Amino acid sequence: AGWKTVVHNDCMNSFCNHLQSHSKVPVVLGDIGKLETVAKIHEAAPYAASIAFGFSCQPFSRAGDRKEGQDDRAKSLPFGLYAAYLLQLDLVVTECVPEASTSPYVLKCLQQYMQMTNSDRSETLMELAHVWPSRRRRWWSILLKSYMGKVSIPPFPRLKIVPRSEEH
């Protein structure tokens, strides 16, 4: 999308180490649900205007437990949205499994954020099989301040040769 990443965040030390060894972008190790982590993100990128994050899919996916808000991992969505609110960001991009797009828990979280920030939402389902050897689909949601207008999210371009994994 042409974005410039100005800070990474993850709560897994091994992934943060991987990011640090492959990028010059600052990395903040910590739980996005903790104010201390959000403060470190702000310190590393005080002029950031957007945040993009995938939230835990297990509470919503067919292969997961489908406990929605009863699963502690589901907190990654409201924590990410709260971080965006505290950081006063204009643009929030989220990604998850398609089942999250109809989850009452997810929709309530998004609606509350949109009301608090006067934001609108655009969304789409992306077929990863168009660009990657996978049968996965992902739901993307973009929350943008209302005065900026809604955005159109085009589908992945279809490659002339369909990506597929080698069969053994």
Phi and psi in radians as a Rosetta constraint file:
Dihedral C 1 N 2 CA 2 C 2 CIRCULARHARMONIC 1.435 0.35
Dihedral N 2 CA 2 C 2 N 3 CIRCULARHARMONIC 0.265 0.35
Dihedral C 2 N 3 CA 3 C 3 CIRCULARHARMONIC -1.377 0.35
Dihedral N 3 CA 3 C 3 N 4 CIRCULARHARMONIC 2.692 0.35
Dihedral C 3 N 4 CA 4 C 4 CIRCULARHARMONIC -1.926 0.35
Dihedral N 4 CA 4 C 4 N 5 CIRCULARHARMONIC 2.022 0.35
Dihedral C 4 N 5 CA 5 C 5 CIRCULARHARMONIC -1.325 0.35
Dihedral N 5 CA 5 C 5 N 6 CIRCULARHARMONIC 2.234 0.35
Dihedral C 5 N 6 CA 6 C 6 CIRCULARHARMONIC -1.942 0.35
Dihedral N 6 CA 6 C 6 N 7 CIRCULARHARMONIC -0.229 0.35
Dihedral C 6 N 7 CA 7 C 7 CIRCULARHARMONIC -2.807 0.35
Dihedral N 7 CA 7 C 7 N 8 CIRCULARHARMONIC 2.493 0.35
Dihedral C 7 N 8 CA 8 C 8 CIRCULARHARMONIC -1.895 0.35
Dihedral N 8 CA 8 C 8 N 9 CIRCULARHARMONIC 2.682 0.35
Dihedral C 8 N 9 CA 9 C 9 CIRCULARHARMONIC -2.494 0.35
Dihedral N 9 CA 9 C 9 N 10 CIRCULARHARMONIC 2.418 0.35
Dihedral C 9 N 10 CA 10 C 10 CIRCULARHARMONIC -2.746 0.35
Dihedral N 10 CA 10 C 10 N 11 CIRCULARHARMONIC 2.764 0.35
Dihedral C 10 N 11 CA 11 C 11 CIRCULARHARMONIC -1.744 0.35
Dihedral N 11 CA 11 C 11 N 12 CIRCULARHARMONIC -0.030 0.35
Dihedral C 11 N 12 CA 12 C 12 CIRCULARHARMONIC -1.713 0.35
Dihedral N 12 CA 12 C 12 N 13 CIRCULARHARMONIC 2.101 0.35
Dihedral C 12 N 13 CA 13 C 13 CIRCULARHARMONIC -1.011 0.35
Dihedral N 13 CA 13 C 13 N 14 CIRCULARHARMONIC -0.736 0.35
Dihedral C 13 N 14 CA 14 C 14 CIRCULARHARMONIC -1.097 0.35
Dihedral N 14 CA 14 C 14 N 15 CIRCULARHARMONIC -0.677 0.35
Dihedral C 14 N 15 CA 15 C 15 CIRCULARHARMONIC -1.239 0.35
Dihedral N 15 CA 15 C 15 N 16 CIRCULARHARMONIC -0.678 0.35
Dihedral C 15 N 16 CA 16 C 16 CIRCULARHARMONIC -1.077 0.35
Dihedral N 16 CA 16 C 16 N 17 CIRCULARHARMONIC -0.721 0.35
Dihedral C 16 N 17 CA 17 C 17 CIRCULARHARMONIC -1.074 0.35
Dihedral N 17 CA 17 C 17 N 18 CIRCULARHARMONIC -0.722 0.35
Dihedral C 17 N 18 CA 18 C 18 CIRCULARHARMONIC -1.071 0.35
Dihedral N 18 CA 18 C 18 N 19 CIRCULARHARMONIC -0.813 0.35
Dihedral C 18 N 19 CA 19 C 19 CIRCULARHARMONIC -1.056 0.35
Dihedral N 19 CA 19 C 19 N 20 CIRCULARHARMONIC -0.771 0.35
Dihedral C 19 N 20 CA 20 C 20 CIRCULARHARMONIC -1.124 0.35
Dihedral N 20 CA 20 C 20 N 21 CIRCULARHARMONIC -0.573 0.35
Dihedral C 20 N 21 CA 21 C 21 CIRCULARHARMONIC -1.403 0.35
Dihedral N 21 CA 21 C 21 N 22 CIRCULARHARMONIC -0.241 0.35
Dihedral C 21 N 22 CA 22 C 22 CIRCULARHARMONIC -2.094 0.35
Dihedral N 22 CA 22 C 22 N 23 CIRCULARHARMONIC 0.138 0.35
Dihedral C 22 N 23 CA 23 C 23 CIRCULARHARMONIC -2.671 0.35
Dihedral N 23 CA 23 C 23 N 24 CIRCULARHARMONIC 2.663 0.35
Dihedral C 23 N 24 CA 24 C 24 CIRCULARHARMONIC -1.665 0.35
Dihedral N 24 CA 24 C 24 N 25 CIRCULARHARMONIC -0.007 0.35
Dihedral C 24 N 25 CA 25 C 25 CIRCULARHARMONIC -1.297 0.35
Dihedral N 25 CA 25 C 25 N 26 CIRCULARHARMONIC 2.371 0.35
Dihedral C 25 N 26 CA 26 C 26 CIRCULARHARMONIC -0.996 0.35
Dihedral N 26 CA 26 C 26 N 27 CIRCULARHARMONIC 2.548 0.35
Dihedral C 26 N 27 CA 27 C 27 CIRCULARHARMONIC -2.144 0.35
Dihedral N 27 CA 27 C 27 N 28 CIRCULARHARMONIC 2.269 0.35
Dihedral C 27 N 28 CA 28 C 28 CIRCULARHARMONIC -1.905 0.35
Dihedral N 28 CA 28 C 28 N 29 CIRCULARHARMONIC 2.041 0.35
Dihedral C 28 N 29 CA 29 C 29 CIRCULARHARMONIC -1.532 0.35
Dihedral N 29 CA 29 C 29 N 30 CIRCULARHARMONIC 2.139 0.35
Dihedral C 29 N 30 CA 30 C 30 CIRCULARHARMONIC 2.781 0.35
Dihedral N 30 CA 30 C 30 N 31 CIRCULARHARMONIC 2.849 0.35
Dihedral C 30 N 31 CA 31 C 31 CIRCULARHARMONIC -1.368 0.35
Dihedral N 31 CA 31 C 31 N 32 CIRCULARHARMONIC 2.156 0.35
Dihedral C 31 N 32 CA 32 C 32 CIRCULARHARMONIC -1.087 0.35
Dihedral N 32 CA 32 C 32 N 33 CIRCULARHARMONIC -0.287 0.35
Dihedral C 32 N 33 CA 33 C 33 CIRCULARHARMONIC -1.429 0.35
Dihedral N 33 CA 33 C 33 N 34 CIRCULARHARMONIC -0.030 0.35
Dihedral C 33 N 34 CA 34 C 34 CIRCULARHARMONIC -1.867 0.35
Dihedral N 34 CA 34 C 34 N 35 CIRCULARHARMONIC 2.330 0.35
Dihedral C 34 N 35 CA 35 C 35 CIRCULARHARMONIC -1.001 0.35
Dihedral N 35 CA 35 C 35 N 36 CIRCULARHARMONIC -0.631 0.35
Dihedral C 35 N 36 CA 36 C 36 CIRCULARHARMONIC -1.031 0.35
Dihedral N 36 CA 36 C 36 N 37 CIRCULARHARMONIC -0.704 0.35
Dihedral C 36 N 37 CA 37 C 37 CIRCULARHARMONIC -1.189 0.35
Dihedral N 37 CA 37 C 37 N 38 CIRCULARHARMONIC -0.770 0.35
Dihedral C 37 N 38 CA 38 C 38 CIRCULARHARMONIC -1.073 0.35
Dihedral N 38 CA 38 C 38 N 39 CIRCULARHARMONIC -0.696 0.35
Dihedral C 38 N 39 CA 39 C 39 CIRCULARHARMONIC -1.096 0.35
Dihedral N 39 CA 39 C 39 N 40 CIRCULARHARMONIC -0.711 0.35
Dihedral C 39 N 40 CA 40 C 40 CIRCULARHARMONIC -1.160 0.35
Dihedral N 40 CA 40 C 40 N 41 CIRCULARHARMONIC -0.637 0.35
Dihedral C 40 N 41 CA 41 C 41 CIRCULARHARMONIC -1.106 0.35
Dihedral N 41 CA 41 C 41 N 42 CIRCULARHARMONIC -0.774 0.35
Dihedral C 41 N 42 CA 42 C 42 CIRCULARHARMONIC -1.095 0.35
Dihedral N 42 CA 42 C 42 N 43 CIRCULARHARMONIC -0.713 0.35
Dihedral C 42 N 43 CA 43 C 43 CIRCULARHARMONIC -1.091 0.35
Dihedral N 43 CA 43 C 43 N 44 CIRCULARHARMONIC -0.677 0.35
Dihedral C 43 N 44 CA 44 C 44 CIRCULARHARMONIC -1.336 0.35
Dihedral N 44 CA 44 C 44 N 45 CIRCULARHARMONIC -0.466 0.35
Dihedral C 44 N 45 CA 45 C 45 CIRCULARHARMONIC -2.519 0.35
Dihedral N 45 CA 45 C 45 N 46 CIRCULARHARMONIC 1.198 0.35
Dihedral C 45 N 46 CA 46 C 46 CIRCULARHARMONIC -1.165 0.35
Dihedral N 46 CA 46 C 46 N 47 CIRCULARHARMONIC -0.323 0.35
Dihedral C 46 N 47 CA 47 C 47 CIRCULARHARMONIC -1.878 0.35
Dihedral N 47 CA 47 C 47 N 48 CIRCULARHARMONIC 0.190 0.35
Dihedral C 47 N 48 CA 48 C 48 CIRCULARHARMONIC -1.085 0.35
Dihedral N 48 CA 48 C 48 N 49 CIRCULARHARMONIC 2.514 0.35
Dihedral C 48 N 49 CA 49 C 49 CIRCULARHARMONIC -2.022 0.35
Dihedral N 49 CA 49 C 49 N 50 CIRCULARHARMONIC -0.056 0.35
Dihedral C 49 N 50 CA 50 C 50 CIRCULARHARMONIC -2.561 0.35
Dihedral N 50 CA 50 C 50 N 51 CIRCULARHARMONIC 2.866 0.35
Dihedral C 50 N 51 CA 51 C 51 CIRCULARHARMONIC -2.478 0.35
Dihedral N 51 CA 51 C 51 N 52 CIRCULARHARMONIC 2.488 0.35
Dihedral C 51 N 52 CA 52 C 52 CIRCULARHARMONIC -2.281 0.35
Dihedral N 52 CA 52 C 52 N 53 CIRCULARHARMONIC 2.293 0.35
Dihedral C 52 N 53 CA 53 C 53 CIRCULARHARMONIC -2.711 0.35
Dihedral N 53 CA 53 C 53 N 54 CIRCULARHARMONIC 2.569 0.35
Dihedral C 53 N 54 CA 54 C 54 CIRCULARHARMONIC -1.664 0.35
Dihedral N 54 CA 54 C 54 N 55 CIRCULARHARMONIC 2.375 0.35
Dihedral C 54 N 55 CA 55 C 55 CIRCULARHARMONIC -1.811 0.35
Dihedral N 55 CA 55 C 55 N 56 CIRCULARHARMONIC 2.769 0.35
Dihedral C 55 N 56 CA 56 C 56 CIRCULARHARMONIC -0.923 0.35
Dihedral N 56 CA 56 C 56 N 57 CIRCULARHARMONIC 2.263 0.35
Dihedral C 56 N 57 CA 57 C 57 CIRCULARHARMONIC -1.618 0.35
Dihedral N 57 CA 57 C 57 N 58 CIRCULARHARMONIC -0.385 0.35
Dihedral C 57 N 58 CA 58 C 58 CIRCULARHARMONIC -0.957 0.35
Dihedral N 58 CA 58 C 58 N 59 CIRCULARHARMONIC -0.662 0.35
Dihedral C 58 N 59 CA 59 C 59 CIRCULARHARMONIC -1.181 0.35
Dihedral N 59 CA 59 C 59 N 60 CIRCULARHARMONIC -0.176 0.35
Dihedral C 59 N 60 CA 60 C 60 CIRCULARHARMONIC -2.156 0.35
Dihedral N 60 CA 60 C 60 N 61 CIRCULARHARMONIC -0.382 0.35
Dihedral C 60 N 61 CA 61 C 61 CIRCULARHARMONIC -1.370 0.35
Dihedral N 61 CA 61 C 61 N 62 CIRCULARHARMONIC 2.747 0.35
Dihedral C 61 N 62 CA 62 C 62 CIRCULARHARMONIC -1.088 0.35
Dihedral N 62 CA 62 C 62 N 63 CIRCULARHARMONIC -0.607 0.35
Dihedral C 62 N 63 CA 63 C 63 CIRCULARHARMONIC -1.435 0.35
Dihedral N 63 CA 63 C 63 N 64 CIRCULARHARMONIC -0.218 0.35
Dihedral C 63 N 64 CA 64 C 64 CIRCULARHARMONIC -1.602 0.35
Dihedral N 64 CA 64 C 64 N 65 CIRCULARHARMONIC -2.810 0.35
Dihedral C 64 N 65 CA 65 C 65 CIRCULARHARMONIC -1.578 0.35
Dihedral N 65 CA 65 C 65 N 66 CIRCULARHARMONIC -0.255 0.35
Dihedral C 65 N 66 CA 66 C 66 CIRCULARHARMONIC 0.987 0.35
Dihedral N 66 CA 66 C 66 N 67 CIRCULARHARMONIC 0.601 0.35
Dihedral C 66 N 67 CA 67 C 67 CIRCULARHARMONIC -1.566 0.35
Dihedral N 67 CA 67 C 67 N 68 CIRCULARHARMONIC -0.025 0.35
Dihedral C 67 N 68 CA 68 C 68 CIRCULARHARMONIC 0.830 0.35
Dihedral N 68 CA 68 C 68 N 69 CIRCULARHARMONIC -2.178 0.35
Dihedral C 68 N 69 CA 69 C 69 CIRCULARHARMONIC -1.191 0.35
Dihedral N 69 CA 69 C 69 N 70 CIRCULARHARMONIC -0.182 0.35
Dihedral C 69 N 70 CA 70 C 70 CIRCULARHARMONIC -1.409 0.35
Dihedral N 70 CA 70 C 70 N 71 CIRCULARHARMONIC -0.164 0.35
Dihedral C 70 N 71 CA 71 C 71 CIRCULARHARMONIC -1.713 0.35
Dihedral N 71 CA 71 C 71 N 72 CIRCULARHARMONIC 2.187 0.35
Dihedral C 71 N 72 CA 72 C 72 CIRCULARHARMONIC -0.971 0.35
Dihedral N 72 CA 72 C 72 N 73 CIRCULARHARMONIC -0.517 0.35
Dihedral C 72 N 73 CA 73 C 73 CIRCULARHARMONIC -1.149 0.35
Dihedral N 73 CA 73 C 73 N 74 CIRCULARHARMONIC -0.375 0.35
Dihedral C 73 N 74 CA 74 C 74 CIRCULARHARMONIC -1.152 0.35
Dihedral N 74 CA 74 C 74 N 75 CIRCULARHARMONIC -0.314 0.35
Dihedral C 74 N 75 CA 75 C 75 CIRCULARHARMONIC -1.149 0.35
Dihedral N 75 CA 75 C 75 N 76 CIRCULARHARMONIC -0.268 0.35
Dihedral C 75 N 76 CA 76 C 76 CIRCULARHARMONIC -1.067 0.35
Dihedral N 76 CA 76 C 76 N 77 CIRCULARHARMONIC -0.509 0.35
Dihedral C 76 N 77 CA 77 C 77 CIRCULARHARMONIC -1.245 0.35
Dihedral N 77 CA 77 C 77 N 78 CIRCULARHARMONIC -1.015 0.35
Dihedral C 77 N 78 CA 78 C 78 CIRCULARHARMONIC -1.098 0.35
Dihedral N 78 CA 78 C 78 N 79 CIRCULARHARMONIC -0.547 0.35
Dihedral C 78 N 79 CA 79 C 79 CIRCULARHARMONIC -1.152 0.35
Dihedral N 79 CA 79 C 79 N 80 CIRCULARHARMONIC -0.748 0.35
Dihedral C 79 N 80 CA 80 C 80 CIRCULARHARMONIC -1.100 0.35
Dihedral N 80 CA 80 C 80 N 81 CIRCULARHARMONIC -0.722 0.35
Dihedral C 80 N 81 CA 81 C 81 CIRCULARHARMONIC -1.172 0.35
Dihedral N 81 CA 81 C 81 N 82 CIRCULARHARMONIC -0.674 0.35
Dihedral C 81 N 82 CA 82 C 82 CIRCULARHARMONIC -1.142 0.35
Dihedral N 82 CA 82 C 82 N 83 CIRCULARHARMONIC -0.678 0.35
Dihedral C 82 N 83 CA 83 C 83 CIRCULARHARMONIC -1.067 0.35
Dihedral N 83 CA 83 C 83 N 84 CIRCULARHARMONIC -0.763 0.35
Dihedral C 83 N 84 CA 84 C 84 CIRCULARHARMONIC -1.065 0.35
Dihedral N 84 CA 84 C 84 N 85 CIRCULARHARMONIC -0.685 0.35
Dihedral C 84 N 85 CA 85 C 85 CIRCULARHARMONIC -1.117 0.35
Dihedral N 85 CA 85 C 85 N 86 CIRCULARHARMONIC -0.841 0.35
Dihedral C 85 N 86 CA 86 C 86 CIRCULARHARMONIC -1.105 0.35
Dihedral N 86 CA 86 C 86 N 87 CIRCULARHARMONIC -0.638 0.35
Dihedral C 86 N 87 CA 87 C 87 CIRCULARHARMONIC -1.415 0.35
Dihedral N 87 CA 87 C 87 N 88 CIRCULARHARMONIC -0.073 0.35
Dihedral C 87 N 88 CA 88 C 88 CIRCULARHARMONIC 0.972 0.35
Dihedral N 88 CA 88 C 88 N 89 CIRCULARHARMONIC 0.874 0.35
Dihedral C 88 N 89 CA 89 C 89 CIRCULARHARMONIC -1.529 0.35
Dihedral N 89 CA 89 C 89 N 90 CIRCULARHARMONIC 2.539 0.35
Dihedral C 89 N 90 CA 90 C 90 CIRCULARHARMONIC -1.487 0.35
Dihedral N 90 CA 90 C 90 N 91 CIRCULARHARMONIC -0.402 0.35
Dihedral C 90 N 91 CA 91 C 91 CIRCULARHARMONIC -2.344 0.35
Dihedral N 91 CA 91 C 91 N 92 CIRCULARHARMONIC 2.259 0.35
Dihedral C 91 N 92 CA 92 C 92 CIRCULARHARMONIC -2.233 0.35
Dihedral N 92 CA 92 C 92 N 93 CIRCULARHARMONIC 2.174 0.35
Dihedral C 92 N 93 CA 93 C 93 CIRCULARHARMONIC -2.006 0.35
Dihedral N 93 CA 93 C 93 N 94 CIRCULARHARMONIC 2.199 0.35
Dihedral C 93 N 94 CA 94 C 94 CIRCULARHARMONIC -2.098 0.35
Dihedral N 94 CA 94 C 94 N 95 CIRCULARHARMONIC 2.724 0.35
Dihedral C 94 N 95 CA 95 C 95 CIRCULARHARMONIC -2.476 0.35
Dihedral N 95 CA 95 C 95 N 96 CIRCULARHARMONIC 2.426 0.35
Dihedral C 95 N 96 CA 96 C 96 CIRCULARHARMONIC -2.864 0.35
Dihedral N 96 CA 96 C 96 N 97 CIRCULARHARMONIC -3.044 0.35
Dihedral C 96 N 97 CA 97 C 97 CIRCULARHARMONIC -1.241 0.35
Dihedral N 97 CA 97 C 97 N 98 CIRCULARHARMONIC 2.716 0.35
Dihedral C 97 N 98 CA 98 C 98 CIRCULARHARMONIC -0.991 0.35
Dihedral N 98 CA 98 C 98 N 99 CIRCULARHARMONIC -0.569 0.35
Dihedral C 98 N 99 CA 99 C 99 CIRCULARHARMONIC -1.074 0.35
Dihedral N 99 CA 99 C 99 N 100 CIRCULARHARMONIC -0.446 0.35
Dihedral C 99 N 100 CA 100 C 100 CIRCULARHARMONIC -1.135 0.35
Dihedral N 100 CA 100 C 100 N 101 CIRCULARHARMONIC -0.476 0.35
Dihedral C 100 N 101 CA 101 C 101 CIRCULARHARMONIC -1.155 0.35
Dihedral N 101 CA 101 C 101 N 102 CIRCULARHARMONIC -0.310 0.35
Dihedral C 101 N 102 CA 102 C 102 CIRCULARHARMONIC -2.018 0.35
Dihedral N 102 CA 102 C 102 N 103 CIRCULARHARMONIC 0.100 0.35
Dihedral C 102 N 103 CA 103 C 103 CIRCULARHARMONIC -1.247 0.35
Dihedral N 103 CA 103 C 103 N 104 CIRCULARHARMONIC 2.188 0.35
Dihedral C 103 N 104 CA 104 C 104 CIRCULARHARMONIC -0.999 0.35
Dihedral N 104 CA 104 C 104 N 105 CIRCULARHARMONIC -0.638 0.35
Dihedral C 104 N 105 CA 105 C 105 CIRCULARHARMONIC -1.099 0.35
Dihedral N 105 CA 105 C 105 N 106 CIRCULARHARMONIC -0.858 0.35
Dihedral C 105 N 106 CA 106 C 106 CIRCULARHARMONIC -1.107 0.35
Dihedral N 106 CA 106 C 106 N 107 CIRCULARHARMONIC -0.820 0.35
Dihedral C 106 N 107 CA 107 C 107 CIRCULARHARMONIC -1.089 0.35
Dihedral N 107 CA 107 C 107 N 108 CIRCULARHARMONIC -0.633 0.35
Dihedral C 107 N 108 CA 108 C 108 CIRCULARHARMONIC -1.165 0.35
Dihedral N 108 CA 108 C 108 N 109 CIRCULARHARMONIC -0.753 0.35
Dihedral C 108 N 109 CA 109 C 109 CIRCULARHARMONIC -1.031 0.35
Dihedral N 109 CA 109 C 109 N 110 CIRCULARHARMONIC -0.823 0.35
Dihedral C 109 N 110 CA 110 C 110 CIRCULARHARMONIC -1.127 0.35
Dihedral N 110 CA 110 C 110 N 111 CIRCULARHARMONIC -0.757 0.35
Dihedral C 110 N 111 CA 111 C 111 CIRCULARHARMONIC -1.087 0.35
Dihedral N 111 CA 111 C 111 N 112 CIRCULARHARMONIC -0.745 0.35
Dihedral C 111 N 112 CA 112 C 112 CIRCULARHARMONIC -1.109 0.35
Dihedral N 112 CA 112 C 112 N 113 CIRCULARHARMONIC -0.742 0.35
Dihedral C 112 N 113 CA 113 C 113 CIRCULARHARMONIC -1.083 0.35
Dihedral N 113 CA 113 C 113 N 114 CIRCULARHARMONIC -0.780 0.35
Dihedral C 113 N 114 CA 114 C 114 CIRCULARHARMONIC -1.102 0.35
Dihedral N 114 CA 114 C 114 N 115 CIRCULARHARMONIC -0.669 0.35
Dihedral C 114 N 115 CA 115 C 115 CIRCULARHARMONIC -1.178 0.35
Dihedral N 115 CA 115 C 115 N 116 CIRCULARHARMONIC -0.724 0.35
Dihedral C 115 N 116 CA 116 C 116 CIRCULARHARMONIC -1.185 0.35
Dihedral N 116 CA 116 C 116 N 117 CIRCULARHARMONIC -0.509 0.35
Dihedral C 116 N 117 CA 117 C 117 CIRCULARHARMONIC -1.988 0.35
Dihedral N 117 CA 117 C 117 N 118 CIRCULARHARMONIC 0.067 0.35
Dihedral C 117 N 118 CA 118 C 118 CIRCULARHARMONIC 0.906 0.35
Dihedral N 118 CA 118 C 118 N 119 CIRCULARHARMONIC 1.002 0.35
Dihedral C 118 N 119 CA 119 C 119 CIRCULARHARMONIC -2.037 0.35
Dihedral N 119 CA 119 C 119 N 120 CIRCULARHARMONIC 2.768 0.35
Dihedral C 119 N 120 CA 120 C 120 CIRCULARHARMONIC -1.973 0.35
Dihedral N 120 CA 120 C 120 N 121 CIRCULARHARMONIC 2.831 0.35
Dihedral C 120 N 121 CA 121 C 121 CIRCULARHARMONIC -2.164 0.35
Dihedral N 121 CA 121 C 121 N 122 CIRCULARHARMONIC 2.387 0.35
Dihedral C 121 N 122 CA 122 C 122 CIRCULARHARMONIC -2.080 0.35
Dihedral N 122 CA 122 C 122 N 123 CIRCULARHARMONIC 2.629 0.35
Dihedral C 122 N 123 CA 123 C 123 CIRCULARHARMONIC -2.624 0.35
Dihedral N 123 CA 123 C 123 N 124 CIRCULARHARMONIC 2.802 0.35
Dihedral C 123 N 124 CA 124 C 124 CIRCULARHARMONIC -2.789 0.35
Dihedral N 124 CA 124 C 124 N 125 CIRCULARHARMONIC 2.768 0.35
Dihedral C 124 N 125 CA 125 C 125 CIRCULARHARMONIC -1.809 0.35
Dihedral N 125 CA 125 C 125 N 126 CIRCULARHARMONIC 2.247 0.35
Dihedral C 125 N 126 CA 126 C 126 CIRCULARHARMONIC -1.864 0.35
Dihedral N 126 CA 126 C 126 N 127 CIRCULARHARMONIC 2.326 0.35
Dihedral C 126 N 127 CA 127 C 127 CIRCULARHARMONIC -1.585 0.35
Dihedral N 127 CA 127 C 127 N 128 CIRCULARHARMONIC 1.809 0.35
Dihedral C 127 N 128 CA 128 C 128 CIRCULARHARMONIC -1.133 0.35
Dihedral N 128 CA 128 C 128 N 129 CIRCULARHARMONIC -0.424 0.35
Dihedral C 128 N 129 CA 129 C 129 CIRCULARHARMONIC -1.092 0.35
Dihedral N 129 CA 129 C 129 N 130 CIRCULARHARMONIC -0.307 0.35
Dihedral C 129 N 130 CA 130 C 130 CIRCULARHARMONIC -1.272 0.35
Dihedral N 130 CA 130 C 130 N 131 CIRCULARHARMONIC -0.399 0.35
Dihedral C 130 N 131 CA 131 C 131 CIRCULARHARMONIC -2.307 0.35
Dihedral N 131 CA 131 C 131 N 132 CIRCULARHARMONIC 0.024 0.35
Dihedral C 131 N 132 CA 132 C 132 CIRCULARHARMONIC -2.699 0.35
Dihedral N 132 CA 132 C 132 N 133 CIRCULARHARMONIC 2.489 0.35
Dihedral C 132 N 133 CA 133 C 133 CIRCULARHARMONIC -1.249 0.35
Dihedral N 133 CA 133 C 133 N 134 CIRCULARHARMONIC 1.462 0.35
Dihedral C 133 N 134 CA 134 C 134 CIRCULARHARMONIC -2.756 0.35
Dihedral N 134 CA 134 C 134 N 135 CIRCULARHARMONIC 2.679 0.35
Dihedral C 134 N 135 CA 135 C 135 CIRCULARHARMONIC -1.785 0.35
Dihedral N 135 CA 135 C 135 N 136 CIRCULARHARMONIC 0.268 0.35
Dihedral C 135 N 136 CA 136 C 136 CIRCULARHARMONIC -1.434 0.35
Dihedral N 136 CA 136 C 136 N 137 CIRCULARHARMONIC 2.600 0.35
Dihedral C 136 N 137 CA 137 C 137 CIRCULARHARMONIC -2.101 0.35
Dihedral N 137 CA 137 C 137 N 138 CIRCULARHARMONIC 2.591 0.35
Dihedral C 137 N 138 CA 138 C 138 CIRCULARHARMONIC -2.332 0.35
Dihedral N 138 CA 138 C 138 N 139 CIRCULARHARMONIC 2.507 0.35
Dihedral C 138 N 139 CA 139 C 139 CIRCULARHARMONIC -1.731 0.35
Dihedral N 139 CA 139 C 139 N 140 CIRCULARHARMONIC 2.220 0.35
Dihedral C 139 N 140 CA 140 C 140 CIRCULARHARMONIC -2.022 0.35
Dihedral N 140 CA 140 C 140 N 141 CIRCULARHARMONIC 2.394 0.35
Dihedral C 140 N 141 CA 141 C 141 CIRCULARHARMONIC -2.250 0.35
Dihedral N 141 CA 141 C 141 N 142 CIRCULARHARMONIC 2.350 0.35
Dihedral C 141 N 142 CA 142 C 142 CIRCULARHARMONIC -2.097 0.35
Dihedral N 142 CA 142 C 142 N 143 CIRCULARHARMONIC 2.134 0.35
Dihedral C 142 N 143 CA 143 C 143 CIRCULARHARMONIC -1.861 0.35
Dihedral N 143 CA 143 C 143 N 144 CIRCULARHARMONIC 2.160 0.35
Dihedral C 143 N 144 CA 144 C 144 CIRCULARHARMONIC -2.378 0.35
Dihedral N 144 CA 144 C 144 N 145 CIRCULARHARMONIC 2.450 0.35
Dihedral C 144 N 145 CA 145 C 145 CIRCULARHARMONIC -0.893 0.35
Dihedral N 145 CA 145 C 145 N 146 CIRCULARHARMONIC 2.392 0.35
Dihedral C 145 N 146 CA 146 C 146 CIRCULARHARMONIC -1.014 0.35
Dihedral N 146 CA 146 C 146 N 147 CIRCULARHARMONIC -0.629 0.35
Dihedral C 146 N 147 CA 147 C 147 CIRCULARHARMONIC -1.149 0.35
Dihedral N 147 CA 147 C 147 N 148 CIRCULARHARMONIC -0.271 0.35
Dihedral C 147 N 148 CA 148 C 148 CIRCULARHARMONIC -1.566 0.35
Dihedral N 148 CA 148 C 148 N 149 CIRCULARHARMONIC -0.235 0.35
Dihedral C 148 N 149 CA 149 C 149 CIRCULARHARMONIC 1.494 0.35
Dihedral N 149 CA 149 C 149 N 150 CIRCULARHARMONIC 2.910 0.35
Dihedral C 149 N 150 CA 150 C 150 CIRCULARHARMONIC -1.427 0.35
Dihedral N 150 CA 150 C 150 N 151 CIRCULARHARMONIC 2.799 0.35
Dihedral C 150 N 151 CA 151 C 151 CIRCULARHARMONIC -1.980 0.35
Dihedral N 151 CA 151 C 151 N 152 CIRCULARHARMONIC 2.687 0.35
Dihedral C 151 N 152 CA 152 C 152 CIRCULARHARMONIC -1.741 0.35
Dihedral N 152 CA 152 C 152 N 153 CIRCULARHARMONIC 2.300 0.35
Dihedral C 152 N 153 CA 153 C 153 CIRCULARHARMONIC -1.917 0.35
Dihedral N 153 CA 153 C 153 N 154 CIRCULARHARMONIC 1.848 0.35
Dihedral C 153 N 154 CA 154 C 154 CIRCULARHARMONIC -1.276 0.35
Dihedral N 154 CA 154 C 154 N 155 CIRCULARHARMONIC 2.678 0.35
Dihedral C 154 N 155 CA 155 C 155 CIRCULARHARMONIC -1.223 0.35
Dihedral N 155 CA 155 C 155 N 156 CIRCULARHARMONIC 2.849 0.35
Dihedral C 155 N 156 CA 156 C 156 CIRCULARHARMONIC -0.999 0.35
Dihedral N 156 CA 156 C 156 N 157 CIRCULARHARMONIC 2.486 0.35
Dihedral C 156 N 157 CA 157 C 157 CIRCULARHARMONIC -1.181 0.35
Dihedral N 157 CA 157 C 157 N 158 CIRCULARHARMONIC 2.532 0.35
Dihedral C 157 N 158 CA 158 C 158 CIRCULARHARMONIC -1.471 0.35
Dihedral N 158 CA 158 C 158 N 159 CIRCULARHARMONIC 2.217 0.35
Dihedral C 158 N 159 CA 159 C 159 CIRCULARHARMONIC -1.362 0.35
Dihedral N 159 CA 159 C 159 N 160 CIRCULARHARMONIC 2.599 0.35
Dihedral C 159 N 160 CA 160 C 160 CIRCULARHARMONIC -1.107 0.35
Dihedral N 160 CA 160 C 160 N 161 CIRCULARHARMONIC -0.620 0.35
Dihedral C 160 N 161 CA 161 C 161 CIRCULARHARMONIC -1.873 0.35
Dihedral N 161 CA 161 C 161 N 162 CIRCULARHARMONIC 2.099 0.35
Dihedral C 161 N 162 CA 162 C 162 CIRCULARHARMONIC -1.227 0.35
Dihedral N 162 CA 162 C 162 N 163 CIRCULARHARMONIC 2.187 0.35
Dihedral C 162 N 163 CA 163 C 163 CIRCULARHARMONIC -1.154 0.35
Dihedral N 163 CA 163 C 163 N 164 CIRCULARHARMONIC 2.379 0.35
Dihedral C 163 N 164 CA 164 C 164 CIRCULARHARMONIC -2.636 0.35
Dihedral N 164 CA 164 C 164 N 165 CIRCULARHARMONIC 2.661 0.35
Dihedral C 164 N 165 CA 165 C 165 CIRCULARHARMONIC -1.462 0.35
Dihedral N 165 CA 165 C 165 N 166 CIRCULARHARMONIC 2.690 0.35
Dihedral C 165 N 166 CA 166 C 166 CIRCULARHARMONIC -1.246 0.35
Dihedral N 166 CA 166 C 166 N 167 CIRCULARHARMONIC 2.359 0.35
Dihedral C 166 N 167 CA 167 C 167 CIRCULARHARMONIC -1.584 0.35
Dihedral N 167 CA 167 C 167 N 168 CIRCULARHARMONIC 2.438 0.35
